[in-house]
Amino acid sequence: MANVTVIGAQWGDEGKGKIVDWLASRADAVVRFQGGHNAGHTLVVGNATYKLSLLPSGIVSGTLSIIGNGVVLDPWALREEVAKLEGQGVTVTADNLAIADNCPLILPMHRDLDGLRETAAGKGKIGTTGRGIGPAYEDKVGRRAIRVCDLAHLDALDAQLDRLCAHHDALRAGFDQPPVDREALLADLRDVADFVLRFAQPVWKRLKKVRKAGAKILFEGAQGVLLDVDHGTYPFVTSSNTVSGTAASGSGLGPGSTGFVLGIVKAYTTRVGSGPFPTELDDEVGQRLGERGHEFGTVTGRQRRVGWFDAVLVRQTCAVSGVTGIALTKIDVLDGLDAVRICTGYRLKGNVYDYLPSHAAEQAAVEPIYEEMEGWSQSTAGARSFADLPANAIKYIQRVQELIECPVALVSTSPERDDTILMRDPFVD
C-alpha cells in the first residue's frame, strides 16, 4: 500500500479538506508538514461541519494526526481550536495528536509585525492573513525562534530572548512601537506550556515506527503550489514551500516516503488576496460561480476572486510538484452554464507562452487564450460514478486531464465525504 501526499495545485481553497478527510478514513496517520493556522479546511461529515486551521484533517475521524516540524505553531490558536472541536464532540488527546518538539512557535510579536508591515505597505501589501506566519518563519531561518521544546525550559530562555528581542525591538522601533514586553511574553508562554507539551514528542521517531509497521501515511499540504515561496506568483505567496517535496523535510521522513502525490484542483480557479490572476472574471459568470461555490475564505472570511479553469497554471504546478494524479473538485458549480472555458495559453507582447513567466510584471500582463466547450444543464451534484455524469461534463474532465498532462484520480461532486468518484486509488497505486 502506498503513502499519499495531498497538495493544492492552484492558489489554495481547492477543497483539500473534504478530500483529505475522505482519504484519512482509510489512512493510519495524517501529517501536516508546512504552513500554520493560515490554512483553512472545511469538513462536512453528515450533518456536522468542522472548520480546521491548524489541526490535521484526520483528527475528526480519530486518525493519528501529526503536526510536523515544518509547521509554525501558534500555541494559543491550537488551544482554541482543540477546545472548539471538543465542543463538537471530537476527542483530542496525546493518543491521536502529536506535535513535533522542534516545531517553531508563532508569538504575539509575530502577529504584531505582520499587521504593522501590511498596514505600512499600503497598495504594495501582500494580502497576508495577519496571523504571524511569515515573521515566524523569518525567525526560524534567522536561528532565533522559540520552539515547542523550549516550553519545557522557560527558566533557561534568557539568551534566546535576548537574540529574539534585539531583532524585534529594532523593527518595532521603526514602526514607532514599544519594545517587546518580555515578562508578559513569558507569562503567556507559561500559561500555555503544559497544554502544548502534553502532545510534544520527536515525531520523526513516531513516524519511523508507524512506517516500519506498514501503516498508510497521508501527508496533508496547506495552501497551494501557486503560493509556494519559490514556485508561486512571487511576491504574492506564502512563507513556506507548498510543493510535495516539503512533505519529507517538514515531517522528518525521507523523500521515498511521500508516495502518490495527489494534486487537488478546482474545476474553475479562485484566489484570495492580491496578485496576478490571468483568468479572473469580473462579470455575471464570475459572480455566479462565486455564489454557487460559496467562495469565502475559511480562515479570513474574505471573498475569493473567481475565474475560468487555467490549464497552463495547473500543468505547471503538476510538473514542479511531481503530481501523480489530480482530484477535481466542485465540478457541480459549473452545472447549468451554456458554455465553459479553459485557458490553454497566454499572450504577452505578441508572443504565446505555455507557462506563467516568473516576473511579477509579466505575470500581471499576460492575456489568457481560451478554448470554449459546450456546457451541461443536468446536475452533477452528488454523483458517485462516472456513468452518473452528463456527457459534456465527462468531456470537460477528459479535456482537463489532456491539457494538464496528468490523469484525474478522483472527482468530487459535493462537499459530502461520500460524493466522490474514484477513478484511481492513491493508496494502491
Disulfide bonds with the S-S distance in Angstrom:
none
